[in-house]
Amino acid sequence: MRETGGCQRTTSSAICLLVNARALQFFFFAAVAGFLPSLLLRGALSNGATYPINFIDIDGNKLSTADGHVTVLVLATIADREKVRVVGDSVPDYCLGNSNYRMITIIRFTSKHTVIGRKIATALVKRRANEAAKRLQSRYDANKISRDARRDIFIATDFDGTASSQLDDSVQAASFRVLVFARDGKLLAQWTDVPSAKQLANVLK
């Protein structure tokens, strides 16, 4: 009887250990699955994955890569001003004034700014946004689009890395990036330099 009882206790303990191990594995998997979206955002972005990333631009507009627009998102620094302009000029005419498409530029500041310094920098960005709107307005006029182009200029300032870290905070992250998101936030394409007009058109069509 003692031998039988010992055998039963041994068998019961083994089953308990197995159940506990499986429960632990399930818990671990559930925990990882719960953090998976944030892990994807904090690492290198993958084409085909969905990233509902949110921003607030210099005009107070709440923007998202998953709010029903096809979004061309440009991550740049002040020094990349010319690259941003080229990307904007490369957007196909059929996207201009079209509510289905949108371009967002995130200006990442690499040095620390005081409160006053941020206000001055933001004012400078707004002035450049107005200049960009004038160039865009000429394209609108040429395409007979009756719309204020300034309303289609979306720029977000990133002084503390909050916005840019949503895109990629890995060590290998490029300082300049162009990404195209579908209406639901699915990443369609990405470049670490200025894509050609043909490359953009092929993704945006």
N, C-alpha and C positions, 0 to 999 in steps of 0.2 A: 504494500500500500504506500509505504514511504517512497519507494522507487517510482510508483505510478504517479503519486502526487508531485514528486520532484520533476518528473517528465512533463506533467501538465503545466507546472509553473514555468518550466523552461520554455515550452512551446508557446505559452501565453505571453511570456516576456518577449520572445522573438517576434510574435505577431504585433505586440504593442510597439516595439522598436520600428518595425516595418511601417506600421500605420503612422507613427510619429514622423518618420523620415519622409514619407510621402506627403504628409500634411505640411511639413516644413518646406518641401520642394514646391508645393502648390502656393504656399504663402509667399515664398521668394519670387516665383513666377508672377504672381499677382502684383507684388510690389514693383517689380521691374516693369511690368506692363503699364502700371499706373504712371510711372515716371518716363516712359518711352517717348511721348511727345516732346517733353522738355529736353530729353537727351538728344533727340533729333535736331532740335533747334540750336542746341549749344555746340553741336559738332558741324562738320561739313554738310551742306545741304545736298540732297540727292534728287536728280531729275525724276519726276514721276511721283514723288512724295508730296503730301499736302501740308502746307504751312500757313495757318491763319494768323498772320502777324499784324499787329496793330500799331498805328502811329497817330500823332497829332501834329499837323503842319503849322507853319508860322502864321497862318490866318485863323487858326483854331479849328480847322476841319478835322474830324475824326475819320481816319482812313484805315482800311484793312486790305490785305491781299486776298481776302475771301468774302468780299461784299458784293459780288456780282459783276465786277469789272475784269477785263483782261488788263493786267497791270505790268507796265515796264518799270522796274524799280532800279534806280541807279544809286549805288553807294560810292561816295566820293569825298575828297577833302577840298578845301578852298583852292589848293594848287591844281586840282583836276578840272577847273572851270571850263577849259577849252574842250576837254573830253566830253563833259556833260552836254555842251552845246552841240557837238557832233552827233551824239546819240539822239538828241532831240530833233536835229535836222534830218536824221536817217529814218525817223518814224514815217511810215507810208501816209500819203495824203488821205486815204480813206479812213484813217484813224482820227483825223483832225475834226474836232467838234462833235465827234461820235461818242455818245454817252456810254457805249459799251467798252471803250478803251480809256486808259489813263496812264500818265507817266508821273512817277513820284521820285523825287531826288532827296536823298538823305545826306546832308553835309556833316561829316564827322570831323570834329575839332580834336586835334592831337595834343594840344597843350591846355593846361588848366586856365579857367577864366573866373574872375570874380563876378559878383552879381551885376555890377556896372559893366564889366567887360562883356558879359553875355548879352546885355541889352544893346550895346554898341555893335557887337558882331551880328546880332539878329537884325538890327536896323540896316546893316550893310547888305545882308542876304536879301532882305525885302527890296532894297534898291536894285539889286541885280535881278531879282525876280521881275520887277517892273520893266527892266531893260529887255529881259528875255521875252516878256509878253509883247513888247513892241515888234520884235522879230517874228514872233509867232503870228501876230495880228496881220502882218504882211502876207503870210501864207494863207491865212483865213480869207483875206480880201481877194487874193488871187484865185482861190477856190470858191469864191462867192458864198462864204460861210458867215452868216449874220449872227455873230456871237462875240462877246467880250473875251478875248484870248486870256486875259489875266485870270479869269475864273478857272482856267484849265492848267494853271501853273501851280503845282503842289510841291512844296519844299519843306522838309523837316530838319531842324537843327539838332545835332546830337553832341552835347558837351561832356557827358559823363559815360558814354558808351552804352547807354540803355537801349537805344534804338538799333545800333549796329550789331550788338551782341545777339539780337534775335535772329540775325542772318547767319553769323558765323563768328564765334569767339575763339576758334582754334588758333594755334600758333602759326599755322600755314595760311591763315586767312589773308586774302589779298586786300590791299588798301583801296583798290578801285574794282568795282564789280557791277555787272549789268545782269539782272535777272528778269525773267518773264514768267508771270503767274497766270494761270487760268482763272475763270470766274470763281471757282471754289477754293482757290489757294494752292492748286496743284502746280508744282514747279515744272515749267515746260522747257526752259533752257537757261543757261548761265554762262557768262564770259568774265574773264579777268582783265579784259581790255575792250576797246571799242569794237563792237561787232559791225560788220558791213551792213549797208542798207538791205542787201539781198538776204543776209542771214536773219535780220529782224523781220523782214517781210515774210519769210518762209515760216516763222514761228507765229506771227500775228495773223496770218491769213485764216 
